[in-house]
Amino acid sequence: MSYKPAICSMSLGRAWVHNLTPKFTAAAAAGLPGIEIFFEDLLYLASSYPGGATSSNQLFAAQQMKDLCDSLNLEIIGIGPFNNCEGLLCPILKAQKRQELELWFQIARILGTDLIQIPCTFLPESDTRITGDLEAVANDLREIADLGASQNPPFRFAYENLCWGTYNDTWEKAWAVVEKVDRKNFGLCLDTFNIAGREFADPSSPSGTVENSEAVFKASMEKMVKTIDVEKVFYIQVVDAERLSAPMNRNHEFWVEGQKPRMSWSRNCRLFLCEEGRGGYLPVFDVLKAICDPREAGGMGYKGWVSMELFNRSLVEEREEVPMEHAERAMESWRGIVRTMGWEGVTERYERREVQVPRRVENVTERVEISARL
């Protein structure tokens, strides 16, 4: 496999504002071959059915999403995030997460993907139901990996550090977890925003960066290349973020009480790569080169899916053009990535295309509501 672009379904518009059909149609029309399912989209669709987001309605929603993607020739590359499932000290919470996982297996099977994305926990550190102890975290995730491996066919899990995570907020800590879990089907999702947003940037600083950022970041990338086994990188997410005009503090418009500054920044200010005109400033290409350049050029040699996972305040704008605008921006970003990385000879050309959604999936919610009453 060479490099193939995808987009997270949420990055085309948030679920409470924009419906699935125009979002998925926009992705296909822009030329994107793959889509990463954000669970929020599935849950909102299931909630629209009579009875709400029951287990059966979630399975039904998965089938509708799969039908829609098939009609548009969109490949589903994975589903996530399966949140807050590590270091669980509360037996009740642990049992609930295991039950939830069984439903996710069924959902993923219907969607036609074997990949489930797991971010590091971001519950408050004061929550006595969790621990950051590496042994406890690894035990929980190893159990999840083994449950996935026991399915037929088996499932894989892509673990991701979040730059605002409670404990495992760096690539190095995430890799330590993957090594400790020590299962073939448990690897990494490397996200350029969450790597650079922790190793280089600090939205609460007037400079927008950590102290001695260039040296710290350069050393981190060199260590990452030497440390991570590329066979354990299941896919990557490539996104930038805008530099704030003022530090993220209590006076900032994006400040949320009780939320880490990096999380507030992430939810409002991510950008597609190559959007410096919108304020992008992270050294994303340096992360991308570390991950994707061949070994002889100083990289890890990754090839595979490159997904755009963008959170931004623009996703909640109540305009019907939002999905298409974001899909086109994602593809413009992809073209910039291909040029800068020199991938012209190792990836296919993806162009805009005419798409026509069959009548049977034109309005997913309408169709399901009618079917559910029968």
URLINJO-V892190 format. One record per residue. SS is DSSP state (~ for helix, > for strand, _ for the rest). PSI is psi in whole degrees, -180 to 180 (* if undefined). D_CENTER is the distance of its C-alpha to the mean C-alpha in whole Angstrom. Layout:
ss->(SS & SS)
psi->(PSI & PSI)
d_center->(D_CENTER & D_CENTER)
This chain:
ss->(_ & _ & > & > & > & > & > & > & ~ & ~ & ~ & ~ & _ & _ & _ & _ & _ & _ & _ & ~ & ~ & ~ & ~ & ~ & ~ & ~ & ~ & ~ & ~ & ~ & _ & _ & _ & > & > & > & > & > & ~ & ~ & ~ & ~ & ~ & ~ & ~ & ~ & ~ & _ & _ & _ & _ & _ & _ & _ & ~ & ~ & ~ & ~ & ~ & ~ & ~ & ~ & ~ & ~ & ~ & ~ & ~ & ~ & ~ & ~ & ~ & _ & _ & _ & > & > & > & > & > & > & _ & _ & _ & _ & _ & _ & _ & > & _ & _ & ~ & ~ & ~ & ~ & ~ & ~ & ~ & ~ & ~ & ~ & ~ & ~ & ~ & ~ & ~ & ~ & ~ & ~ & ~ & ~ & ~ & _ & _ & _ & > & > & > & > & > & _ & _ & _ & _ & _ & _ & _ & _ & _ & _ & > & _ & _ & _ & ~ & ~ & ~ & ~ & ~ & ~ & ~ & ~ & ~ & ~ & ~ & ~ & ~ & ~ & ~ & ~ & _ & _ & _ & _ & _ & _ & > & > & > & > & > & _ & _ & _ & _ & _ & _ & _ & _ & _ & _ & ~ & ~ & ~ & ~ & ~ & ~ & ~ & ~ & ~ & ~ & ~ & _ & _ & _ & _ & > & > & > & > & > & > & ~ & ~ & ~ & ~ & ~ & ~ & ~ & ~ & _ & > & _ & _ & _ & _ & _ & _ & _ & > & _ & _ & _ & ~ & ~ & ~ & ~ & ~ & ~ & ~ & ~ & ~ & ~ & ~ & ~ & ~ & ~ & ~ & _ & _ & ~ & ~ & ~ & > & > & > & > & > & _ & _ & > & > & > & _ & _ & _ & _ & _ & _ & _ & _ & _ & _ & _ & _ & _ & _ & _ & _ & _ & _ & ~ & ~ & ~ & ~ & ~ & ~ & ~ & ~ & ~ & > & > & _ & _ & _ & _ & ~ & ~ & ~ & _ & > & _ & _ & _ & ~ & ~ & ~ & ~ & ~ & ~ & ~ & ~ & ~ & _ & _ & ~ & ~ & ~ & _ & _ & _ & _ & _ & _ & > & > & > & > & > & _ & _ & _ & > & ~ & ~ & ~ & ~ & _ & _ & _ & _ & _ & ~ & ~ & ~ & ~ & ~ & ~ & ~ & ~ & ~ & ~ & ~ & ~ & ~ & ~ & ~ & ~ & ~ & ~ & ~ & ~ & _ & _ & _ & _ & _ & _ & _ & _ & _ & _ & _ & _ & _ & _ & _ & _ & _ & ~ & ~ & ~ & _ & _ & ~ & ~ & ~ & ~ & ~ & ~ & ~ & ~ & ~ & ~ & _)
psi->(138 & -132 & 133 & 133 & 144 & 173 & 145 & 137 & -34 & -27 & 0 & 0 & 138 & 150 & -31 & -3 & -39 & 131 & 163 & -45 & -52 & -30 & -50 & -36 & -40 & -43 & -46 & -44 & -34 & -16 & 7 & 130 & -17 & 155 & 138 & 122 & 120 & 124 & -30 & -41 & -44 & -41 & -40 & -38 & -45 & -35 & -21 & -10 & 156 & 127 & -14 & -163 & 57 & 168 & -44 & -38 & -32 & -39 & -40 & -41 & -40 & -41 & -38 & -40 & -42 & -44 & -43 & -45 & -41 & -40 & -23 & 4 & 40 & 128 & 129 & 117 & -18 & 175 & 144 & 178 & 139 & 97 & 152 & 57 & 15 & 150 & 40 & 120 & -18 & 117 & -36 & -46 & -40 & -43 & -38 & -42 & -36 & -40 & -41 & -39 & -39 & -38 & -40 & -36 & -45 & -41 & -49 & -38 & -44 & -41 & -17 & 27 & 152 & 8 & 125 & 127 & 134 & 113 & 157 & 156 & 146 & 24 & 153 & 141 & -22 & -9 & 114 & -3 & -7 & 162 & 153 & 5 & 125 & -40 & -44 & -42 & -49 & -38 & -45 & -46 & -30 & -40 & -42 & -44 & -42 & -37 & -41 & -39 & -25 & -10 & 160 & 107 & 166 & 164 & 152 & 158 & 132 & 111 & 139 & 133 & 139 & 135 & -10 & 13 & 158 & -44 & -52 & 69 & 3 & 161 & -35 & -41 & -39 & -42 & -38 & -37 & -47 & -43 & -41 & -37 & -44 & 54 & 141 & -34 & 12 & 111 & -149 & 150 & 114 & 121 & 120 & -36 & -47 & -24 & -57 & -30 & -15 & -39 & -24 & -44 & 155 & 101 & -15 & -4 & 143 & -29 & -16 & 4 & 164 & 166 & 137 & 44 & -44 & -45 & -42 & -45 & -44 & -44 & -38 & -43 & -39 & -41 & -38 & -44 & -40 & -20 & -47 & 135 & 116 & -24 & -18 & 2 & 105 & -33 & 169 & 155 & 131 & 111 & 151 & -171 & 156 & 145 & 128 & 145 & -18 & 149 & 148 & 101 & -170 & -20 & -5 & 146 & -24 & 1 & 134 & 122 & 131 & -2 & 135 & 144 & -40 & -31 & -43 & -41 & -45 & -44 & -22 & -22 & 12 & 152 & 157 & 154 & 150 & 24 & 50 & -29 & -20 & 0 & 5 & 135 & -2 & 151 & 60 & -39 & -31 & -39 & -45 & -41 & -39 & -37 & -43 & -26 & 147 & 162 & -41 & -16 & 8 & 16 & -174 & -19 & 24 & 142 & 145 & -155 & 137 & 104 & 141 & 115 & 95 & 124 & 137 & 152 & -22 & -20 & -14 & 9 & 134 & 65 & 137 & -16 & -13 & -50 & -44 & -39 & -44 & -36 & -42 & -38 & -39 & -42 & -33 & -39 & -45 & -44 & -38 & -38 & -46 & -43 & -49 & -38 & -9 & 39 & 8 & -35 & -3 & 14 & 153 & 164 & 129 & 118 & 164 & 148 & 154 & 131 & 147 & 117 & 123 & 148 & -33 & -17 & 19 & -42 & 95 & -47 & -45 & -46 & -44 & -39 & -41 & -46 & -38 & -23 & -15 & *)
d_center->(20 & 20 & 17 & 15 & 13 & 11 & 9 & 6 & 9 & 9 & 9 & 13 & 14 & 14 & 15 & 18 & 19 & 18 & 19 & 17 & 20 & 20 & 16 & 16 & 20 & 19 & 16 & 19 & 21 & 20 & 20 & 16 & 16 & 13 & 10 & 7 & 9 & 7 & 10 & 12 & 13 & 15 & 16 & 18 & 19 & 21 & 22 & 24 & 26 & 29 & 29 & 25 & 22 & 24 & 23 & 25 & 24 & 20 & 21 & 23 & 20 & 18 & 21 & 21 & 18 & 19 & 22 & 20 & 18 & 21 & 23 & 21 & 21 & 17 & 15 & 13 & 11 & 9 & 8 & 7 & 7 & 11 & 12 & 15 & 16 & 18 & 21 & 23 & 26 & 27 & 28 & 27 & 24 & 23 & 25 & 23 & 20 & 21 & 23 & 19 & 18 & 21 & 20 & 16 & 18 & 20 & 17 & 15 & 19 & 20 & 16 & 18 & 15 & 15 & 12 & 10 & 7 & 9 & 9 & 12 & 14 & 15 & 18 & 21 & 23 & 26 & 25 & 27 & 25 & 23 & 24 & 22 & 25 & 23 & 25 & 24 & 21 & 21 & 24 & 21 & 18 & 21 & 22 & 19 & 19 & 23 & 22 & 20 & 22 & 25 & 24 & 25 & 23 & 21 & 17 & 15 & 13 & 10 & 10 & 9 & 11 & 10 & 13 & 14 & 14 & 18 & 19 & 16 & 15 & 16 & 15 & 18 & 18 & 15 & 17 & 20 & 18 & 18 & 21 & 23 & 21 & 23 & 21 & 21 & 18 & 16 & 14 & 11 & 8 & 9 & 8 & 11 & 10 & 10 & 13 & 15 & 15 & 16 & 19 & 20 & 19 & 21 & 21 & 24 & 26 & 28 & 27 & 23 & 23 & 24 & 28 & 29 & 25 & 26 & 28 & 25 & 22 & 24 & 25 & 22 & 21 & 24 & 24 & 20 & 21 & 24 & 23 & 20 & 20 & 18 & 19 & 17 & 14 & 12 & 10 & 8 & 6 & 9 & 10 & 13 & 15 & 18 & 21 & 23 & 26 & 27 & 26 & 23 & 26 & 28 & 29 & 26 & 25 & 21 & 23 & 22 & 24 & 23 & 20 & 19 & 19 & 16 & 14 & 17 & 16 & 12 & 13 & 15 & 15 & 12 & 14 & 13 & 15 & 19 & 19 & 22 & 24 & 21 & 21 & 19 & 20 & 18 & 19 & 16 & 18 & 20 & 16 & 16 & 19 & 19 & 17 & 18 & 22 & 24 & 26 & 29 & 27 & 26 & 22 & 21 & 21 & 17 & 17 & 15 & 12 & 10 & 7 & 8 & 5 & 8 & 10 & 14 & 17 & 18 & 15 & 18 & 21 & 23 & 24 & 23 & 23 & 19 & 17 & 19 & 19 & 16 & 16 & 19 & 17 & 14 & 17 & 19 & 17 & 16 & 20 & 20 & 18 & 20 & 24 & 23 & 22 & 25 & 23 & 25 & 27 & 24 & 22 & 23 & 23 & 21 & 23 & 24 & 25 & 27 & 25 & 27 & 26 & 28 & 30 & 29 & 26 & 26 & 26 & 24 & 24 & 28 & 28 & 27 & 29 & 32 & 31 & 31 & 34 & 36)
